[in-house]
């Protein structure tokens, strides 16, 4: 499976958890900001720096999703394998 497909499945998994993934150019804000999960007006939003590589996006989003209750959600086996890894394991 291509990295872009894995990333898209991770975004879909986040959506199943009512987490919206928003890609933004964080450098354009003029503030030293990093990608991460936050709440905006009661909505969970994972703000992703769109300038990151696909591999970096996968790692960041997977780290976030690992902390969520995923037991009741269907996740494609290839993506589940990524989520079951330890954060620094390849």
C-alpha positions in Angstrom: 0.0 0.0 0.0 1.3 3.5 -0.9 2.2 5.9 1.9 -0.4 8.4 0.6 -3.1 5.7 0.9 -2.0 4.9 4.4 -2.2 8.5 5.3 -5.6 8.8 3.8 -6.8 5.8 5.8 -5.4 7.4 9.0 -7.3 10.6 8.2 -10.5 8.5 7.7 -9.9 6.7 11.0 -9.5 10.0 12.8 -12.9 11.0 11.2 -14.5 8.0 12.7 -13.4 9.3 16.1 -14.8 12.7 15.3 -11.4 14.2 14.8 -11.1 16.4 11.8 -7.6 16.6 10.2 -6.9 20.1 8.8 -3.7 20.7 6.8 -2.3 24.2 7.2 0.9 26.0 6.3 2.0 26.6 9.9 4.9 28.7 8.8 2.5 31.2 7.2 1.0 31.9 10.7 4.1 33.7 11.8 4.0 31.7 15.1 6.3 28.9 15.9 3.6 26.2 15.9 3.7 22.4 15.5 1.2 19.8 14.3 -1.0 18.3 16.9 -4.5 17.7 18.3 -6.5 20.6 19.8 -10.1 21.6 20.4 -11.6 24.5 18.5 -15.0 25.6 19.6 -15.7 22.1 21.0 -14.5 20.3 18.0 -11.4 18.0 18.0 -9.1 19.0 15.2 -5.7 17.6 14.4 -3.8 20.5 12.7 -1.2 19.1 10.3 1.6 21.1 8.8 1.0 20.5 5.1 4.7 21.0 4.3 5.7 17.8 6.1 6.5 14.7 4.2 3.9 12.0 4.0 6.0 9.7 6.3 6.1 12.5 8.9 2.4 13.0 8.6 1.8 9.3 9.1 4.0 9.2 12.2 2.3 12.2 13.8 -1.2 11.1 13.1 -0.5 7.5 14.1 1.0 8.7 17.4 -2.2 10.7 18.1 -4.5 7.8 17.2 -2.6 5.3 19.3 -3.9 7.2 22.3 -7.6 6.9 21.2 -10.0 4.0 21.9 -9.7 2.1 18.6 -11.2 -1.3 19.7 -14.7 -0.7 18.3 -13.6 0.8 14.9 -12.8 -1.2 11.8 -9.4 -0.3 10.6 -7.8 -1.8 7.5 -5.2 -4.4 8.5 -2.2 -2.6 7.0 -3.2 0.5 8.9 -3.9 -1.4 12.1 -0.4 -2.8 11.9 1.0 0.7 11.8 -1.1 1.7 14.8 0.0 -1.4 16.8 3.7 -0.5 16.5 5.5 1.4 19.2 6.0 5.1 18.2 9.6 4.8 17.2 9.4 1.4 15.7 9.6 1.0 11.9 
